[in-house]
Amino acid sequence: MLATYLHRTIPSYYKTMYMDGFEPWEILEAKRKEMKSKFFDEEPQNYEIHFTSEIKVK
């Protein structure tokens, strides 16, 4: 609730936010909002992630 109240005046992210006087934490929060909305608006997909590692001892 408090976070929502504090961030109510932060607009959507745009590239020149720093020129308009927004502080770094405000720009970061705007970018986070944009990323969250993109993530949750997408259709769920099945992603497969494969990790490969190799260890060499000299």
Residue frames as a rotation matrix with the C-alpha (Angstrom) as fourth column:
MET 1
0.563 0.826 0.000 0.00
0.826 -0.563 0.000 0.00
0.000 0.000 -1.000 0.00
LEU 2
0.517 -0.434 -0.738 2.71
0.107 -0.822 0.559 2.48
-0.850 -0.368 -0.378 0.91
ALA 3
-0.583 -0.765 0.274 4.75
0.342 0.075 0.937 1.60
-0.737 0.640 0.218 -2.18
THR 4
-0.157 0.623 0.766 1.71
0.982 0.019 0.186 2.13
0.102 0.782 -0.615 -4.38
TYR 5
0.788 0.462 -0.406 1.12
0.544 -0.831 0.111 5.50
-0.287 -0.308 -0.907 -2.74
LEU 6
0.169 -0.825 -0.539 4.74
0.026 -0.543 0.840 6.60
-0.985 -0.156 -0.071 -3.21
HIS 7
-0.756 -0.545 0.363 4.89
0.297 0.209 0.932 5.49
-0.584 0.812 0.004 -6.86
ARG 8
0.191 0.954 0.230 1.55
0.712 0.027 -0.701 6.93
-0.675 0.298 -0.674 -7.98
THR 9
0.681 0.077 -0.728 3.14
-0.234 -0.919 -0.317 9.93
-0.694 0.386 -0.608 -9.70
ILE 10
-0.463 -0.885 0.053 5.70
-0.274 0.200 0.941 7.95
-0.843 0.421 -0.335 -11.71
PRO 11
0.380 0.627 -0.680 4.66
-0.842 -0.071 -0.535 7.83
-0.384 0.776 0.500 -15.39
SER 12
0.923 -0.096 0.372 5.28
0.236 0.906 -0.351 5.00
-0.304 0.411 0.859 -17.81
TYR 13
0.079 -0.996 -0.037 8.91
0.371 -0.005 0.929 4.54
-0.925 -0.087 0.369 -18.83
TYR 14
0.970 0.002 0.241 10.35
0.233 -0.266 -0.935 6.52
0.062 0.964 -0.259 -21.73
LYS 15
0.384 -0.923 0.034 13.98
0.844 0.336 -0.419 6.93
0.375 0.189 0.907 -22.79
THR 16
-0.353 -0.570 0.742 14.45
0.300 -0.820 -0.488 10.58
0.886 0.051 0.460 -21.86
MET 17
0.666 0.651 -0.363 13.06
0.522 -0.060 0.851 10.48
0.532 -0.757 -0.380 -18.33
TYR 18
0.039 -0.741 -0.671 16.39
0.968 -0.138 0.208 11.67
-0.247 -0.658 0.712 -16.93
MET 19
-0.755 -0.311 0.577 16.11
0.521 -0.819 0.240 14.86
0.398 0.482 0.781 -18.98
ASP 20
0.072 0.891 0.448 12.76
0.087 -0.453 0.887 15.61
0.994 -0.025 -0.111 -17.38
GLY 21
-0.253 -0.303 0.919 14.24
-0.758 -0.529 -0.383 15.56
0.602 -0.793 -0.096 -13.90
PHE 22
0.842 0.527 -0.113 13.23
-0.357 0.703 0.615 12.11
0.404 -0.477 0.780 -12.68
GLU 23
0.143 -0.788 0.599 15.56
-0.942 0.076 0.326 10.55
-0.303 -0.611 -0.731 -10.16
PRO 24
-0.627 -0.495 -0.602 17.29
-0.693 0.707 0.141 7.23
0.356 0.505 -0.786 -10.87
TRP 25
-0.904 0.308 0.297 15.03
0.048 0.763 -0.645 5.25
-0.425 -0.568 -0.704 -8.52
GLU 26
0.030 0.957 -0.290 11.95
-0.390 -0.256 -0.885 6.67
-0.920 0.140 0.365 -10.27
ILE 27
0.019 -0.118 -0.993 13.29
-0.998 0.056 -0.026 5.70
0.059 0.991 -0.117 -13.70
LEU 28
-0.904 -0.399 -0.155 14.08
-0.380 0.914 -0.140 2.22
0.197 -0.067 -0.978 -12.42
GLU 29
-0.599 0.752 0.276 10.60
0.015 0.355 -0.935 1.82
-0.800 -0.556 -0.224 -10.98
ALA 30
0.239 0.670 -0.703 9.01
-0.751 -0.332 -0.571 2.95
-0.616 0.664 0.424 -14.25
LYS 31
-0.328 -0.447 -0.832 11.10
-0.872 0.483 0.084 0.38
0.364 0.753 -0.548 -16.16
ARG 32
-0.971 -0.005 0.238 10.12
-0.130 0.848 -0.513 -2.33
-0.199 -0.529 -0.825 -13.66
LYS 33
-0.138 0.990 -0.008 6.44
-0.298 -0.050 -0.953 -1.53
-0.945 -0.130 0.302 -14.19
GLU 34
0.222 0.164 -0.961 6.91
-0.965 -0.101 -0.241 -1.77
-0.136 0.981 0.136 -17.96
MET 35
-0.686 -0.570 -0.453 8.74
-0.624 0.781 -0.037 -5.10
0.375 0.258 -0.891 -17.68
LYS 36
-0.807 0.445 0.388 6.09
-0.055 0.597 -0.801 -6.55
-0.588 -0.668 -0.457 -15.36
SER 37
0.156 0.936 -0.317 3.25
-0.530 -0.192 -0.826 -5.53
-0.834 0.297 0.466 -17.64
LYS 38
0.008 -0.223 -0.975 4.98
-0.976 0.211 -0.057 -7.03
0.218 0.952 -0.216 -20.69
PHE 39
-0.905 -0.423 -0.051 5.65
-0.394 0.877 -0.275 -10.27
0.161 -0.229 -0.960 -18.81
PHE 40
-0.673 0.683 0.284 2.11
0.074 0.444 -0.893 -10.71
-0.736 -0.580 -0.349 -17.50
ASP 41
0.149 0.753 -0.641 0.39
-0.681 -0.392 -0.619 -9.59
-0.717 0.529 0.454 -20.72
GLU 42
-0.499 -0.414 -0.761 2.12
-0.850 0.405 0.337 -12.21
0.169 0.815 -0.554 -22.87
GLU 43
0.663 0.663 -0.347 0.53
-0.618 0.746 0.246 -15.55
0.422 0.052 0.905 -23.55
PRO 44
0.363 -0.540 0.759 2.02
-0.613 0.475 0.632 -18.32
-0.702 -0.694 -0.158 -21.43
GLN 45
0.554 -0.286 -0.782 4.51
-0.666 0.411 -0.623 -20.33
0.499 0.866 0.037 -23.42
ASN 46
0.942 -0.307 0.134 6.45
0.177 0.796 0.579 -23.46
-0.285 -0.522 0.804 -22.71
TYR 47
0.541 -0.835 -0.098 10.08
-0.768 -0.444 -0.461 -22.53
0.342 0.325 -0.882 -22.51
GLU 48
0.898 -0.392 -0.201 12.82
0.433 0.871 0.234 -25.11
0.084 -0.297 0.951 -22.32
ILE 49
0.629 -0.748 0.212 16.10
-0.757 -0.652 -0.056 -24.07
0.180 -0.125 -0.976 -20.80
HIS 50
0.860 -0.440 -0.259 19.16
0.432 0.897 -0.088 -26.27
0.272 -0.036 0.962 -21.08
PHE 51
0.697 -0.695 0.178 22.35
-0.698 -0.599 0.393 -25.64
-0.167 -0.398 -0.902 -19.13
THR 52
0.789 -0.571 -0.226 25.67
0.417 0.769 -0.485 -27.14
0.451 0.288 0.845 -20.07
SER 53
0.762 -0.598 0.248 28.77
-0.632 -0.603 0.488 -26.78
-0.143 -0.528 -0.837 -17.96
GLU 54
0.694 -0.645 -0.322 32.32
0.317 0.674 -0.668 -27.96
0.647 0.361 0.672 -18.34
ILE 55
0.860 -0.471 0.199 35.06
-0.395 -0.365 0.843 -28.08
-0.324 -0.803 -0.499 -15.73
LYS 56
0.644 -0.737 -0.207 38.71
0.153 0.389 -0.908 -28.32
0.750 0.553 0.363 -16.74
VAL 57
0.900 -0.434 -0.042 41.45
0.015 -0.065 0.998 -29.01
-0.436 -0.899 -0.052 -14.23
LYS 58
0.675 -0.726 -0.136 44.96
-0.434 -0.241 -0.868 -27.89
0.597 0.645 -0.478 -15.11
